[in-house]
Amino acid sequence: MKIQALLTALALSFTVAFAADPVQAISKNDKELQTLLKKKSLSKKDNERVKGLLSDVFNFKLLAEKSLPKETWSGLDEASKTAFATEFQRMVRNSSAKRLEMYRTDSTIYEAPKMKKNNTEANVTAHLWYKGKESVLVYKMSLVDGVWMAWDLVIDDLSTARNYKEQFATILKTKTFADLLEIVKKKADESEE
């Protein structure tokens, strides 16, 4: 049993040591996104790729979990958690793709990642400049199966997860989880048009 535990620990440390740098996970997608955003107009295929790039680096299940009050999330069965995460991802992807202006940059500088929890969590800070104005983004990331995935995006000190959590908590004071799921689904549908 001790040998198995040692081998597992070695395998985990090997994975962490050779996992892609969290900055690379962000910057790789950003380069392709910026290339697409420089086009005069985007085709339907380009728009779908933009949606993919905006969400490929995100762990939407964890973001969905962090966006609900703990007691709500823990009280859900797996099917409800999956349904919420799926609709939440659609809503965020579709609404983000409609607000492309906020993703355009003239230049971006990434700070070295701030590593946490045995190098399985990191914060990556990006300084973005567009038309002379700077914005600061912090990606809160976790290592998931050897891949760095973001679960929160803090834009100029405003946390995406915290913002949704406050909105959803307010809704859940007067409505059920099923009502909330319908609201999220409706917003996803509206922003898809």
Secondary structure, 3 states (H helix, E strand, C coil): CHHHHHHHHHHHHHHHHHCCCHHHHHHHHHHHHHHHHCCCCCCHHHHHHHHHHHHHCECHHHHHHHHCCHHHHHCCCHHHHHHHHHHHHHHHHHHHHHCHHHHCCCEEEECCCEEECCCCEEEEEEEEEECCEEEEEEEEEEEECCEEEEEEEEECCEEHHHHHHHHHHHHHHHCCHHHHHHHHHHHHHHHHC
